[in-house]
Amino acid sequence: MERRFADKIALVTGATTEIGEATAGRFATESQTRCTTKIP
């Protein structure tokens, strides 16, 4: 798998719901690092 996002940081807003979660998951598969949080 191509690691286009290796050594990069991506901030995905809404990462705990719907499309934000899918986007964060995609970044995680390509960079192997993931941190998600929900701010009330």
Rosetta silent file (secondary structure, phi, psi, omega in degrees, C-alpha in Angstrom):
SEQUENCE: MERRFADKIALVTGATTEIGEATAGRFATESQTRCTTKIP
SCORE:     score description
SCORE:     0.000 S_00000001
   1 L     0.000  137.936  178.640    0.000    0.000    0.000 S_00000001
   2 L   -71.693  135.372 -179.207    1.202    3.461   -0.868 S_00000001
   3 L  -109.040   67.939 -177.502    1.941    5.608    2.170 S_00000001
   4 L   -64.014  -23.054 -175.225    1.260    9.075    0.754 S_00000001
   5 L  -107.627   15.988  177.177    0.646   10.501    4.209 S_00000001
   6 L   -62.015  137.247  179.545    3.681    9.080    5.992 S_00000001
   7 L    62.721   27.091  177.812    5.293   11.705    8.227 S_00000001
   8 L  -121.810  161.376  176.107    2.331   14.059    7.726 S_00000001
   9 L  -121.120  131.835  176.894   -0.315   15.403   10.094 S_00000001
  10 L  -125.435  131.863  176.005   -3.964   15.690    9.112 S_00000001
  11 L  -105.552  115.004 -179.360   -6.630   17.343   11.242 S_00000001
  12 L  -110.908  115.263  177.945  -10.055   15.942   10.433 S_00000001
  13 L   -80.960  147.637 -178.738  -12.964   17.717   12.075 S_00000001
  14 L    71.611   32.015 -173.559  -15.993   15.600   12.907 S_00000001
  15 L   -73.997   -1.044  178.738  -13.844   12.462   13.067 S_00000001
  16 L  -105.712    2.811  179.563  -16.317   10.623   15.301 S_00000001
  17 L  -137.139  144.674  172.263  -19.285   10.769   12.930 S_00000001
  18 H    33.372 -114.836 -172.377  -20.064    9.661    9.378 S_00000001
  19 H   -66.465  -32.892  176.441  -17.817   11.081    6.660 S_00000001
  20 H   -62.570  -40.350  178.182  -15.276   12.475    9.137 S_00000001
  21 H   -65.283  -42.334  178.077  -14.861    8.996   10.613 S_00000001
  22 H   -64.170  -40.272  178.712  -14.406    7.470    7.151 S_00000001
  23 H   -65.459  -45.911  178.313  -11.863   10.149    6.251 S_00000001
  24 H   -61.474  -39.477  177.889   -9.926    9.639    9.486 S_00000001
  25 H   -63.288  -40.111  178.086   -9.969    5.894    8.887 S_00000001
  26 H   -64.512  -44.167  176.071   -8.559    6.362    5.398 S_00000001
  27 H   -60.611  -40.570 -179.217   -5.748    8.537    6.711 S_00000001
  28 H   -62.923  -39.370 -179.894   -5.062    5.918    9.386 S_00000001
  29 H   -69.295  -25.005 -178.508   -4.698    3.127    6.826 S_00000001
  30 H   -96.042  -15.070 -178.956   -2.212    5.185    4.856 S_00000001
  31 H  -121.160  -12.237  178.520   -0.162    6.588    7.735 S_00000001
  32 L    68.773    6.497  177.355   -0.542    3.925   10.459 S_00000001
  33 L  -129.946  135.674 -177.879   -1.133    6.579   13.134 S_00000001
  34 L  -151.367  135.875  173.726   -4.513    7.825   14.265 S_00000001
  35 L  -138.968  120.846  177.723   -5.871    9.893   17.096 S_00000001
  36 L  -122.203  150.999  179.064   -9.522   10.894   17.248 S_00000001
  37 L  -149.327  158.440  176.110  -11.376   12.884   19.844 S_00000001
  38 L  -123.349  124.459  179.437  -14.784   14.393   20.361 S_00000001
  39 L  -104.263  116.417 -177.728  -15.074   17.831   21.871 S_00000001
  40 L   -69.786    0.000    0.000  -18.559   18.447   23.327 S_00000001
